[in-house]
Amino acid sequence: MGILSRLAGRGHASVPGWEMLERNWRDVEFCVVDLEATGLHLQRDEIVSYGAVIVRGGRMVVNTRLYGLVRPSRPVSEAALLVHALTSAELVDAPGLDACADALAEALRGRVLVAHAAWIERAFIGRAFATRRLRLDGPVVDTAALARELHLAPRRAGSTEPALEQLALDLGLPVHTPHHALGDALTTAELLLAFATRLEAAGPVTVRSLAEITQRRGLY
Amino acid sequence: MLRAAWPNVRVKEFVYFLGGQPPYDSLDLDDLERLADSIEAEYFPAGAQIVTAGQEPLRHLWVVRTGSVEVLDRERVIDQLHVGDTFGQVSLFSGEPPALSVRALEDCLVYRVPDPRTVVSRPERLRFTPYGSLVQKARVSASPTGLRDRALVPVSTYGRPLVRCAAGDSIADVADRIGREHQSCAVVTFPDGFGIVTDADFRKRVGTGEAAPHDPIGRLATRPALTVPEDTPLASAFLEMVERGVHHLVLTDGAELPTGVVRVVDLASAEVRDPLVVRTAIDSAATLEELAQAVALLPGTAVELFDAAVPPVRIGALLSAVLDSVLRRLLTLSPMDVGVRTSWIVLGSLARREVLPTSDVDTALVWEDPPEGTGDLAAQVRRAASGVLDDLERTGLRRCADGANADNARFSRSVSGWREATAGWLRDAGQDSALLLSTMLADSRPISSVALGTTVTERLMSTTRTPQFLRMLLEYTLSSRPPTGFVRDFVVEHSGEHRGQLNLKRGGLRPVTSLGRWVAVVTGDVRGTTPERLRRAADAKLLTADESESLIGAHEQIYGLLLQMEVEALRTSTPVSTYVAPAKLDSLTRRHLRESFRAIANVQSRLDSNWQGTLPGMSS
């Protein structure tokens, strides 16, 4: 995280923080997040659902899973609807963005954020946090970047990010409900386990080494 | 702690996966969700050690989700586990350190689950049941109403109040009281004891005019009434009823006074009615044809008992009791007329009351020595015995295919003939078949002229046995070895690996029953089933308590599997085989079987290296 973003968030509480940077990945907790949104415009679109699961001690702990819907202030775009199938009508009774920001802040506190193509989650969570005077600030691990590092990312027409589902299938890992925020968070968590374990073949893997791969190989 | 904002979010993928695998596939959706909720997923690279033999007892089990793992016994691969296979449960349930190591064969995702019995609301639906004693013990504690427990409750739990009457009361009066009190029998007090009258007596004897309503009830009573102490386990009481062919047992207190009565219908369920139907049909058979019709009921009975989840050892005991009654009935229908008393002795699994539904009937015979000057009766007796065995086969049962039959000179001798033979075996254990024959006699039980029959085994047991004899006996006993393991299609034996099938009877059951026979010979007590003998072995310090328990567990599992195979063959009218293809067994059965083999092999090797230490008062 650069000085500029720190300055920009002056006065906001940092979540999750940088304390765990030098620790082995098996000794820290990760919060693996996936979001579905009204569309993919990072400044305009809004979160409609969020899913998360904790990885602790190198294990994905199923009963830590978290899932919620969010009532957006703008309609769900047709393109997004085709992906996650959440209609505006279904979301009308859901809590607002504050509840989502609070839940994710609690889940992320003291943990490392993990997401697939994490730049999207980072942008949406950052905006959500700002409404609660919070600042997303800490190491980020992107499983798409780890896949590239391990030469596992297949080329796909029209996209530069390796598809989550295809990566899981290629590795023989189970695919949880695709394009559902919790399903994708669970699949992403399994990818994290597989990738970090494979990276260990070359030596100990720390949060820093995962974050550096993310910076080097991620699309930021 | 995080909580799901939408609590009804289901972890479908986990639920579907677990729901498709034994032992979880009988759980309902709620329990599958509970179990899914308890999962922690971990990824192991190829070669990583997941479980290390001898480590702390496991506090969770593992389910392979992707990839595969291999199981190692002292660095030797003995099994491979694939997607859906569960491991670690033996250590988890027993609280013992794991005996085997598990290593990732390829990169794999494995689910770690805490003791599922503590997670689900219906632990009895976890299908760990038929796989090994350790698991069974655990299941019993998780399921206090299980059949197995019911079998052990005191029979008095099912007792009914007594209708008491004096021998001089009128039949009509007693019948009236039985009816008013909604009972089906009464205990009749005589000056010197008591008897019993049942509704069947009224039907058979008053209904036919044999006795009149104003006659004293004493005329109808059966004396003495069959009794059992009121704390007798239900299973034993029931077995007693089947063996004796009665429908009522009088319960007695410490002073042997009647306190209640138990009826077979009180113990009723599919498990108790059928054997008595067969037994009654056998007892009332007046011809060979009728006996054959009764015997024809046996296979179906075995299937029903099995389906009613009656424990296999009890099914074996019930079938044995019925076979005994067939033989006795045969001897009544066509008595052997040879001028001297004879005693029929059953051998092998029937003697131990551990038959399988399609077991052969193995027999021996002893006859009184005829008075001096009479010619040798052997040929005549054996001819008559052969006739009885022919009749046996007409009822649908089979004599022993390997020649252990009452008409074979080796198994058919006079009292003095047996005496000479047994003395010879003990003198020279190396002589032809001496060890085979003497161990066969350790599995023997006279079913007619019992006092005469027991002279044969008593002779063998009372004669001083030399350390040389006992050493050779042990070597002979230990020569029957279980396989060391199997990997998919391959059975791993001492002679190496080979593709093929596992003879469960030869490789699994026989090593344990042989140890039971060895115990019988060494202790001089030939009574009982293999588990009972193994328990006695622990009392006599021939085996440690752990060894005894693990052998009993192995016996229970292997016998149960063989029974299951026979029942399936009977159900589908296919030939019975004692061979199994390891790959066809589900992985839990396979692994518990391997545990059983290991337990047997461990006891064998301990006895092999330390046999004299185990023989009290024995030194060479």
Interface residues (C-beta under 8 A of the other chain):
Chain A: A52 I54 G58 R59 M60 V61 V62 N63 T64 R65 L66 Y67 G68 L69 P95 A99 A103 E106 A107 L171 G172 L173 P174 V175 H176 T177 L182 G183 L186 A189 E190 L193 A194 T197 R198 E200 A201
Chain B: M1 L2 R3 A4 A5 W6 V9 V11 K12 E13 F14 F17 A36 D37 S38 I39 E40 A41 E42 Y43 F44 P45 R65 T66 G67 D107 L109 R112
